[in-house]
């Protein structure tokens, strides 16, 4: 965020890799799905590199470890059904909040910021997960990957939130852990802050063009507050 710009009035927060470490959930559900297909378990690290572009992309990547393109297409429907069944059975059981998430959200709420969660995770997974982890009440709006015709890195979900809040994109900041979040925010005209502890498809977060790297959502809230005190 830059001096002289308008005050921030809205915040759009990513879910996986930003508020919650959900790879342990993915790890359990994916390996149960692989066992259904007679495939060996894969590592936490391998799954982490595939997270962030939606469930279908994740499962395609998992199948591509063992099958060629035709083999993936032959199995994707059954694999998705198996994965969704296993994931819903354990959704949130193995995931954990990152440090500073609740304190950061509390600080943003106390500042009167409008708050939305935009994730590429299916809403059928995202909504109960937010409830289970005590996060749902912070957000006026939640969009999952299939809620709109296009998902991040397309700017559509972020622009929809701006419209929902009746705010220009220049008064909204997106907070995420990956290039998907940054590209969507840049295209929408929003500010973007990135956290260094998420997934980002195995690429260093420092390679993402953003308005700053924040160590936690609490630090993000502090930065927004400082910006707003000096904004025009």
C-alpha positions as CSV (number, residue, x, y, z in Angstrom):
1,X,0.0,0.0,0.0
2,X,1.2,3.4,-0.9
3,X,1.1,6.8,0.8
4,X,-1.4,9.2,-0.6
5,X,-3.9,6.5,-1.6
6,X,-7.4,6.2,-0.3
7,X,-8.1,4.5,3.0
8,X,-8.7,0.8,3.0
9,X,-12.4,-0.1,3.7
10,X,-12.5,-3.7,2.7
11,X,-10.4,-6.9,3.1
12,X,-10.6,-10.1,1.0
13,X,-8.8,-13.0,2.7
14,X,-7.8,-16.3,1.2
15,X,-8.4,-19.5,3.2
16,X,-6.0,-22.4,2.5
17,X,-2.4,-21.4,3.2
18,X,-3.5,-18.0,4.5
19,X,-5.8,-18.6,7.5
20,X,-5.5,-22.4,7.8
21,X,-2.8,-25.0,7.2
22,X,-5.1,-27.5,5.4
23,X,-2.5,-29.7,3.8
24,X,-2.9,-32.2,6.6
25,X,-6.6,-32.6,5.7
26,X,-5.7,-32.9,2.0
27,X,-3.0,-35.5,2.9
28,X,-5.5,-37.8,4.6
29,X,-8.3,-37.4,2.1
30,X,-6.1,-37.8,-1.0
31,X,-4.3,-40.9,0.3
32,X,-7.6,-42.5,1.2
33,X,-8.7,-41.8,-2.3
34,X,-5.5,-43.2,-3.7
35,X,-5.9,-46.3,-1.6
36,X,-9.4,-46.8,-3.2
37,X,-7.6,-46.9,-6.6
38,X,-4.8,-49.2,-5.3
39,X,-2.2,-46.5,-5.5
40,X,0.6,-45.8,-3.0
41,X,0.4,-42.9,-0.5
42,X,2.1,-39.7,-1.5
43,X,3.9,-37.2,0.8
44,X,2.7,-34.1,2.5
45,X,5.3,-32.1,0.5
46,X,4.1,-33.4,-2.9
47,X,0.5,-32.5,-2.1
48,X,1.5,-29.0,-0.9
49,X,2.8,-28.2,-4.3
50,X,-0.5,-28.9,-5.9
51,X,-2.8,-26.9,-3.6
52,X,-4.4,-23.6,-4.5
53,X,-6.0,-23.9,-7.9
54,X,-9.2,-25.8,-6.9
55,X,-10.1,-29.4,-6.1
56,X,-10.3,-30.6,-9.7
57,X,-6.8,-29.3,-10.5
58,X,-5.5,-30.9,-7.3
59,X,-6.9,-34.3,-8.1
60,X,-5.8,-34.1,-11.7
61,X,-2.3,-33.4,-10.4
62,X,-2.5,-36.3,-8.0
63,X,-3.6,-38.7,-10.7
64,X,-0.9,-37.5,-13.1
65,X,1.7,-38.9,-10.8
66,X,0.7,-42.3,-11.9
67,X,-1.2,-41.9,-15.2
68,X,-0.9,-40.2,-18.6
69,X,-3.4,-37.7,-19.8
70,X,-5.8,-40.4,-21.1
71,X,-5.5,-42.3,-17.8
72,X,-6.3,-39.2,-15.8
73,X,-9.4,-38.4,-17.9
74,X,-10.6,-42.0,-17.5
75,X,-10.4,-41.8,-13.7
76,X,-11.0,-38.1,-12.9
77,X,-14.8,-38.4,-12.3
78,X,-14.5,-41.4,-9.9
79,X,-11.4,-39.9,-8.2
80,X,-13.2,-36.6,-7.6
81,X,-16.2,-38.4,-6.1
82,X,-13.9,-40.5,-3.8
83,X,-11.8,-37.5,-2.8
84,X,-14.9,-35.4,-1.9
85,X,-16.4,-38.2,0.1
86,X,-13.2,-38.7,2.1
87,X,-12.5,-34.9,2.5
88,X,-16.0,-34.2,3.8
89,X,-15.6,-37.0,6.4
90,X,-12.5,-35.3,7.9
91,X,-12.8,-31.7,6.9
92,X,-11.0,-29.6,9.5
93,X,-10.0,-32.5,11.7
94,X,-6.3,-32.2,10.9
95,X,-6.0,-28.5,9.8
96,X,-4.8,-25.7,12.1
97,X,-5.0,-22.0,12.3
98,X,-1.8,-20.1,11.6
99,X,-0.5,-17.8,14.3
100,X,-2.0,-14.4,14.4
101,X,-5.2,-15.2,12.4
102,X,-7.8,-14.7,15.1
103,X,-6.0,-11.6,16.5
104,X,-5.7,-10.2,13.0
105,X,-9.3,-10.8,12.1
106,X,-10.4,-9.3,15.4
107,X,-8.3,-6.2,14.8
108,X,-9.7,-5.8,11.2
109,X,-13.2,-6.2,12.6
110,X,-12.6,-3.6,15.3
111,X,-11.4,-1.2,12.6
112,X,-14.8,-1.5,10.9
113,X,-13.4,-3.1,7.7
114,X,-15.8,-5.0,5.4
115,X,-14.5,-8.6,5.3
116,X,-14.9,-11.4,2.7
117,X,-13.3,-14.8,2.3
118,X,-12.5,-15.7,-1.3
119,X,-11.1,-19.2,-1.9
120,X,-10.8,-21.6,-4.8
121,X,-11.9,-24.4,-2.4
122,X,-15.5,-25.6,-3.2
123,X,-18.0,-23.8,-1.0
124,X,-19.3,-27.2,0.3
125,X,-15.8,-27.6,1.9
126,X,-15.1,-24.0,2.7
127,X,-18.3,-23.0,4.5
128,X,-18.3,-25.9,7.1
129,X,-14.5,-25.5,7.6
130,X,-14.9,-21.8,8.4
131,X,-17.6,-22.7,10.9
132,X,-15.6,-25.5,12.5
133,X,-12.6,-23.2,13.0
134,X,-14.5,-20.3,14.4
135,X,-13.9,-18.0,11.4
136,X,-17.3,-17.8,9.7
137,X,-18.7,-14.9,11.8
138,X,-15.9,-12.6,10.6
139,X,-17.0,-12.6,7.0
140,X,-20.0,-11.0,5.4
141,X,-19.4,-12.8,2.1
142,X,-17.7,-16.1,1.3
143,X,-17.1,-17.3,-2.3
144,X,-15.8,-20.7,-3.1
145,X,-14.2,-21.8,-6.4
146,X,-17.5,-22.7,-8.1
147,X,-19.6,-19.8,-6.8
148,X,-18.9,-17.6,-9.9
149,X,-18.1,-18.4,-13.5
150,X,-14.4,-17.8,-13.0
151,X,-12.1,-18.2,-10.0
152,X,-8.7,-16.8,-8.9
153,X,-6.3,-15.9,-10.6
154,X,-9.2,-14.3,-12.6
155,X,-10.2,-11.0,-10.9
156,X,-14.0,-11.9,-11.1
157,X,-14.4,-13.0,-7.4
158,X,-12.6,-10.0,-6.1
159,X,-14.5,-7.6,-8.3
160,X,-17.7,-9.3,-7.1
161,X,-16.8,-8.6,-3.5
162,X,-16.0,-4.9,-4.4
163,X,-19.5,-4.7,-5.9
164,X,-21.1,-6.5,-2.9
165,X,-19.5,-3.9,-0.6
166,X,-20.1,-1.0,-2.9
167,X,-16.4,-0.1,-2.7
168,X,-13.9,0.8,-5.4
169,X,-11.1,-1.8,-5.8
170,X,-8.6,0.9,-4.7
171,X,-10.1,0.8,-1.2
172,X,-9.9,-3.0,-0.9
173,X,-6.8,-5.2,0.0
174,X,-6.6,-8.9,-0.8
175,X,-4.5,-11.1,1.5
176,X,-3.2,-14.4,0.3
177,X,-0.3,-16.8,0.1
178,X,0.0,-17.4,-3.6
179,X,0.4,-15.9,-7.1
180,X,-3.2,-16.7,-7.7
181,X,-4.2,-14.1,-5.0
182,X,-1.7,-11.5,-6.3
183,X,-2.7,-11.9,-9.9
184,X,-6.4,-11.6,-9.2
185,X,-5.8,-8.6,-7.0
186,X,-3.6,-6.8,-9.5
187,X,-6.1,-7.5,-12.3
188,X,-9.0,-6.2,-10.1
189,X,-7.2,-3.1,-9.1
190,X,-7.0,-4.0,-5.4
191,X,-4.0,-3.8,-3.1
192,X,-2.4,-7.2,-2.2
193,X,-0.5,-8.4,0.8
194,X,1.1,-11.8,0.9
195,X,2.0,-14.1,3.7
196,X,5.3,-16.2,3.6
197,X,4.1,-19.4,5.3
198,X,1.5,-20.7,2.7
199,X,1.8,-22.9,-0.3
200,X,2.2,-20.9,-3.6
201,X,2.6,-24.1,-5.7
202,X,6.2,-24.6,-4.4
203,X,7.4,-21.2,-5.5
204,X,9.0,-18.6,-3.1
205,X,6.5,-15.9,-2.0
206,X,9.2,-13.3,-2.5
207,X,8.9,-13.8,-6.3
208,X,5.3,-12.6,-6.2
209,X,4.6,-9.0,-7.0
210,X,2.7,-7.6,-4.1
211,X,2.4,-4.4,-2.0
212,X,4.2,-6.2,0.9
213,X,4.9,-9.4,2.7
214,X,3.3,-9.7,6.1
215,X,4.3,-12.3,8.7
216,X,0.7,-12.7,9.9
217,X,-2.8,-11.4,9.6
218,X,-2.2,-9.4,12.7
219,X,0.7,-7.7,11.0
220,X,-1.5,-7.1,8.0
221,X,-4.1,-5.4,10.2
222,X,-1.4,-3.2,11.7
223,X,-0.2,-2.2,8.3
224,X,-3.7,-1.4,7.1
225,X,-4.3,0.7,10.3
226,X,-1.0,2.6,9.7
227,X,-2.0,3.2,6.0
228,X,-5.4,4.5,7.0
229,X,-4.0,7.0,9.5
230,X,-2.0,8.6,6.7
231,X,-4.5,8.1,3.8
232,X,-6.1,11.0,2.0
